[in-house]
Amino acid sequence: MKNISRRKFVNNLGMGVATAAAIATLPSFLTIPFVKNKNQKGKKINIALCGLGNYANILARGFKNAEYCNLSGIITGTPSKAEKWKKQYNIPENNIYNYQNFDTIIDNKDIDLVYIVLPNSMHKEYTIRAAKAGKHVIVEKPMALNAKDCEEMITVCKQNKVQLAVGYRLHYEPFHQELMRYGQEKVFGNVRLIEASLGYRTTDATQWRLKKDLAGGGPLMNIGIYAVQVARYVLGEEPESLTAQFGPVTNNSLFSEVEESITWQLNFPSGAVANSASSYNCNIDRFYAGAERGFFELSPALSYGPFQGRTSNGVLQFPTINQQKAQMDGISKYIIENKPLPEHIAGIEGLKDMKIIDAIYAAAK
């Protein structure tokens, strides 16, 4: 186990004084509620999904009642998928691309934004290609394999004057917006301890998430990022130091390339500590925050829900929403109104997470 001090942690993340000051606090999340208002102008952002795996199917369902966006195109390397999606979602032939002709999307005025749902190792390449084609981008988390790649993606999007968002669905989810309010407004006093963990058991040796060159890492990259996120946005702070530990490998044939499980501890300037774990060998999905005058918790907490929670004052009750719809509508609304995306769902947020994840892996090693 290796401890990373505050000074070394900040220096290792490559942050100068100005950058460190700029990200010391997060903007208020409370000004970005999940989309409730009707689309007054009627304009919608036309989105092409890049990669048609399992999560793309979940996203596709989110378009059904979307107010600010349409599913208008697809990019896939599998002709049979292209044909199936064309029929199922009535996608025009001219809006169907493969990975070889993808760059010709620059000439397609019927596509405004590309949503990248590819293996992690492909996020950087297709974000850059989409940006150079003049298309706005949503890229799934984790944003890239490391912080350096995230920085390059942000730079290219800025150079091509397109917006870059990361698929942080929970920022638009009402239970999590309440967690943000509790923590940032100190409803129960200062939060002193956070416990946040997410894991599931996998036995499928063929999945790309177990391949280091495609995934970049194991459960930390895939689902542990949610635990990193929730600690940061509940506290409204950036960690100043951390420790981390790899868990034991109980199945060498499955986990020969990526970690099977990992635990970490984040220390924040306010004195709060976040203890987290992420695993591919057990099922866990919980969040707990202990504060000076009470507590608040969710379980299920970080998955697709439906969420259940309570505080020291009683049960939490909020509507169950389509998280993907709320996220895509929220991002699309900003683009329609020609407003910059707030930092907490933009590329800079993905970069902050990857700096922390890079440091977690370094500490565990």
JOKA-V131598 format. One record per residue. N is the residue number from 1. RES is the residue in one small letter. PSI is psi in whole degrees, 0 to 359 (none if undefined). BURIAL is I if it has 24 or more other ideal C-beta (glycine too) atoms within 12 Angstrom, else O. Layout:
# JOKA-V131598
((N:RES:PSI:BURIAL) (N:RES:PSI:BURIAL))
This chain:
# JOKA-V131598
((1:m:140:O) (2:k:129:O) (3:n:140:O) (4:i:117:I) (5:s:166:O) (6:r:310:O) (7:r:314:O) (8:k:323:O) (9:f:310:I) (10:v:318:I) (11:n:319:O) (12:n:332:O) (13:l:354:I) (14:g:29:O) (15:m:125:I) (16:g:179:O) (17:v:316:O) (18:a:316:O) (19:t:317:O) (20:a:320:O) (21:a:322:O) (22:a:329:O) (23:i:12:I) (24:a:326:O) (25:t:151:O) (26:l:151:I) (27:p:160:I) (28:s:128:O) (29:f:347:I) (30:l:347:I) (31:t:0:O) (32:i:68:I) (33:p:159:I) (34:f:148:I) (35:v:121:I) (36:k:328:O) (37:n:148:O) (38:k:149:O) (39:n:101:O) (40:q:323:O) (41:k:338:O) (42:g:352:O) (43:k:144:O) (44:k:150:I) (45:i:130:I) (46:n:116:I) (47:i:136:I) (48:a:129:I) (49:l:127:I) (50:c:102:I) (51:g:125:I) (52:l:49:I) (53:g:199:I) (54:n:315:O) (55:y:331:I) (56:a:324:I) (57:n:323:O) (58:i:317:I) (59:l:320:I) (60:a:323:I) (61:r:333:O) (62:g:339:I) (63:f:344:I) (64:k:314:O) (65:n:23:O) (66:a:144:I) (67:e:337:I) (68:y:5:I) (69:c:156:I) (70:n:149:I) (71:l:108:I) (72:s:347:I) (73:g:167:I) (74:i:152:I) (75:i:120:I) (76:t:152:I) (77:g:6:O) (78:t:107:O) (79:p:323:O) (80:s:324:O) (81:k:319:I) (82:a:316:I) (83:e:318:O) (84:k:313:O) (85:w:324:I) (86:k:315:I) (87:k:317:O) (88:q:324:O) (89:y:11:I) (90:n:51:O) (91:i:127:I) (92:p:146:O) (93:e:322:O) (94:n:347:O) (95:n:16:I) (96:i:125:I) (97:y:159:I) (98:n:181:O) (99:y:344:O) (100:q:318:O) (101:n:11:O) (102:f:320:I) (103:d:341:O) (104:t:356:O) (105:i:344:I) (106:i:332:O) (107:d:0:O) (108:n:105:I) (109:k:354:O) (110:d:1:O) (111:i:122:I) (112:d:330:I) (113:l:143:I) (114:v:125:I) (115:y:114:I) (116:i:116:I) (117:v:46:I) (118:l:169:I) (119:p:150:I) (120:n:321:I) (121:s:345:I) (122:m:356:I) (123:h:313:I) (124:k:309:I) (125:e:313:I) (126:y:336:I) (127:t:314:I) (128:i:317:I) (129:r:320:I) (130:a:318:I) (131:a:318:I) (132:k:340:I) (133:a:4:I) (134:g:20:I) (135:k:138:I) (136:h:160:I) (137:v:135:I) (138:i:128:I) (139:v:137:I) (140:e:157:I) (141:k:151:I) (142:p:149:I) (143:m:321:I) (144:a:188:I) (145:l:339:I) (146:n:170:I) (147:a:324:I) (148:k:318:O) (149:d:322:I) (150:c:318:I) (151:e:320:I) (152:e:320:I) (153:m:317:I) (154:i:316:I) (155:t:313:O) (156:v:320:I) (157:c:319:I) (158:k:317:O) (159:q:328:O) (160:n:7:O) (161:k:44:O) (162:v:156:I) (163:q:145:I) (164:l:119:I) (165:a:157:I) (166:v:144:I) (167:g:65:I) (168:y:82:I) (169:r:329:I) (170:l:345:I) (171:h:343:I) (172:y:9:I) (173:e:130:I) (174:p:324:I) (175:f:316:I) (176:h:329:I) (177:q:327:I) (178:e:322:I) (179:l:318:I) (180:m:316:I) (181:r:315:I) (182:y:313:I) (183:g:311:I) (184:q:329:I) (185:e:3:O) (186:k:46:O) (187:v:323:I) (188:f:24:I) (189:g:187:O) (190:n:132:I) (191:v:129:I) (192:r:328:I) (193:l:133:I) (194:i:135:I) (195:e:121:I) (196:a:123:I) (197:s:148:I) (198:l:131:I) (199:g:158:I) (200:y:162:I) (201:r:129:O) (202:t:144:I) (203:t:5:O) (204:d:102:O) (205:a:348:O) (206:t:348:O) (207:q:146:O) (208:w:338:I) (209:r:349:I) (210:l:3:I) (211:k:119:I) (212:k:320:O) (213:d:338:O) (214:l:320:I) (215:a:332:I) (216:g:342:I) (217:g:185:I) (218:g:229:I) (219:p:332:I) (220:l:315:I) (221:m:322:I) (222:n:305:I) (223:i:338:I) (224:g:335:I) (225:i:330:I) (226:y:323:I) (227:a:322:I) (228:v:313:I) (229:q:309:I) (230:v:324:I) (231:a:319:I) (232:r:315:I) (233:y:340:I) (234:v:316:I) (235:l:333:I) (236:g:29:I) (237:e:164:I) (238:e:139:I) (239:p:148:I) (240:e:346:I) (241:s:166:I) (242:l:161:I) (243:t:163:I) (244:a:155:I) (245:q:133:I) (246:f:142:I) (247:g:172:I) (248:p:151:O) (249:v:115:O) (250:t:350:O) (251:n:92:O) (252:n:330:O) (253:s:325:O) (254:l:321:I) (255:f:55:I) (256:s:343:O) (257:e:328:O) (258:v:162:I) (259:e:147:I) (260:e:322:I) (261:s:160:I) (262:i:142:I) (263:t:154:I) (264:w:161:I) (265:q:125:I) (266:l:133:I) (267:n:128:I) (268:f:156:I) (269:p:328:O) (270:s:350:I) (271:g:354:O) (272:a:148:I) (273:v:136:I) (274:a:119:I) (275:n:128:I) (276:s:158:I) (277:a:152:I) (278:s:140:I) (279:s:151:I) (280:y:11:I) (281:n:4:I) (282:c:161:O) (283:n:121:O) (284:i:140:I) (285:d:85:I) (286:r:157:I) (287:f:136:I) (288:y:137:I) (289:a:122:I) (290:g:126:I) (291:a:180:I) (292:e:327:O) (293:r:22:O) (294:g:195:O) (295:f:164:I) (296:f:145:I) (297:e:157:I) (298:l:144:I) (299:s:111:I) (300:p:153:I) (301:a:320:I) (302:l:357:I) (303:s:207:I) (304:y:356:I) (305:g:200:I) (306:p:141:O) (307:f:151:I) (308:q:138:O) (309:g:171:I) (310:r:165:O) (311:t:178:I) (312:s:351:O) (313:n:351:O) (314:g:190:O) (315:v:142:O) (316:l:133:I) (317:q:116:O) (318:f:157:O) (319:p:146:O) (320:t:125:O) (321:i:166:I) (322:n:107:I) (323:q:323:I) (324:q:319:I) (325:k:311:I) (326:a:318:I) (327:q:310:I) (328:m:322:I) (329:d:316:I) (330:g:316:I) (331:i:316:I) (332:s:324:I) (333:k:318:I) (334:y:317:I) (335:i:318:I) (336:i:319:I) (337:e:4:O) (338:n:41:O) (339:k:145:O) (340:p:143:O) (341:l:141:I) (342:p:148:I) (343:e:329:I) (344:h:351:I) (345:i:6:I) (346:a:181:I) (347:g:327:I) (348:i:328:I) (349:e:319:I) (350:g:322:I) (351:l:316:I) (352:k:316:I) (353:d:317:I) (354:m:329:I) (355:k:319:I) (356:i:316:I) (357:i:318:I) (358:d:318:I) (359:a:325:I) (360:i:313:I) (361:y:319:I) (362:a:319:I) (363:a:318:I) (364:a:323:I) (365:k:none:O))
